[in-house]
């Protein structure tokens, strides 16, 4: 079984992320596509300019649809340990998270921090990742 999934990617390195997502949203609307996933990977809570860009992305999406985004999920590395609490707090402050996922739980005992984060921020754990297969 094969599935066709249309992709929208930035045309130029350094393209404004909010503009790319705006274009993706417009394209999805025009094509009656129900689901749009915006992956903003590579951001650290300590990088102020990237966190501001994330806030801008959310504003752009919300201007297009006041109910969007419908899900804002933070994906954490299971090896992050205690630092993940601060990371989650900062991301939640910036874009109001609706859930968290954690990866690499098979490689470390530090992944248990996800339960403390879920409890403190009152967020559901959406997914866990164990292994690369």
PASETOR-232776 format. One record per residue (C-alpha): z negated, x negated, y negated; residue in three letters. Coordinates in steps of 0.001 Angstrom, whole numbers, padded with zeros to 6 digits, always signed. Example, Ala and Ser with C-alpha at 12.3 -4.5 7.8 and 13.67 -1.06 7.14 Angstrom:
REM PASETOR-232776
-007800-012300+004500ALA;-007140-013670+001060SER;
//
This chain:
REM PASETOR-232776
+000000+000000+000000UNK;+000875-001353-003399UNK;-000467-000260-006744UNK;+001242-000754-010072UNK;-001185-001574-012841UNK;+000246-002130-016322UNK;-001234-005062-018225UNK;-001437-005811-021918UNK;-002237-009385-022822UNK;-002390-011293-026086UNK;+001018-012682-026966UNK;-000298-015750-028759UNK;-003250-018002-028133UNK;-005833-017199-030769UNK;-004578-013646-031338UNK;-007149-011328-032896UNK;-008957-009721-029961UNK;-009536-006432-031794UNK;-005803-006181-032579UNK;-004888-006830-028953UNK;-007258-004089-027814UNK;-005990-001714-030522UNK;-002433-002264-029270UNK;-003560-001796-025672UNK;-005292+001475-026568UNK;-002225+002769-028421UNK;-000013+001829-025478UNK;-002355+003509-022988UNK;-002387+006691-025073UNK;+001413+006745-025368UNK;+001797+006313-021604UNK;-000942+008822-020673UNK;-002972+006095-018988UNK;-006526+007258-018303UNK;-008328+003942-017920UNK;-008244+000911-020185UNK;-010306-002142-019280UNK;-010907-004665-022046UNK;-012193-007933-020610UNK;-013872-010032-023295UNK;-015060-012785-020967UNK;-016277-016154-022129UNK;-018668-015038-024834UNK;-022144-016433-025180UNK;-024865-014643-027113UNK;-025426-017844-029093UNK;-021883-017874-030515UNK;-022253-015785-033662UNK;-018563-015528-034515UNK;-017675-014314-031023UNK;-020491-011763-031076UNK;-019207-010485-034442UNK;-015740-010253-032933UNK;-017200-008180-030095UNK;-018794-005812-032618UNK;-015411-005516-034361UNK;-013704-004701-031066UNK;-016157-001866-030477UNK;-015599-000528-034025UNK;-011819-000575-033528UNK;-012072+001303-030228UNK;-014498+003860-031662UNK;-012163+004539-034610UNK;-009452+005484-032111UNK;-011755+007724-030081UNK;-015257+008562-031286UNK;-016436+008856-027666UNK;-015138+005420-026705UNK;-015894+003051-025239UNK;-017123+005060-022287UNK;-018615+002044-020530UNK;-019824-001277-021934UNK;-020785-003492-019049UNK;-022277-006961-019234UNK;-021423-009206-016292UNK;-024054-011889-015750UNK;-023919-015062-013680UNK;-026613-014940-011003UNK;-027499-018551-011757UNK;-028370-017879-015407UNK;-032040-017220-014649UNK;-034440-016423-017500UNK;-031755-017096-020131UNK;-030004-013938-018949UNK;-032744-011793-020524UNK;-031983-013113-024011UNK;-028277-012864-023341UNK;-028558-009215-022312UNK;-030764-008358-025298UNK;-028288-009882-027761UNK;-025276-008188-026188UNK;-027148-004881-026106UNK;-028031-005256-029781UNK;-024398-005999-030656UNK;-022534-003374-028614UNK;-025060-001079-026876UNK;-024609-001790-023189UNK;-024304+001018-020646UNK;-024740-001087-017520UNK;-025006-004565-016065UNK;-023380-006355-013164UNK;-024365-009658-011645UNK;-022270-012192-009762UNK;-022970-015073-007384UNK;-026106-013569-005857UNK;-025406-015425-002639UNK;-025782-018824-004285UNK;-029134-018616-006045UNK;-032535-016966-006059UNK;-032382-016659-009855UNK;-030317-013479-009623UNK;-033456-011386-009289UNK;-033695-011523-013076UNK;-031244-008612-013103UNK;-034120-006287-012155UNK;-036215-007415-015123UNK;-033231-006886-017428UNK;-032501-003443-015998UNK;-036146-002473-016457UNK;-036573-003884-019953UNK;-033318-002510-021378UNK;-033336+000676-019274UNK;-029854-000085-017938UNK;-028411+000684-014524UNK;-027188-002125-012296UNK;-023558-001147-011719UNK;-022341-003860-009348UNK;-023490-006999-007594UNK;-021243-009790-006397UNK;-021934-011930-003361UNK;-019400-014587-002471UNK;-015813-015045-003430UNK;-014172-012962-000723UNK;
//
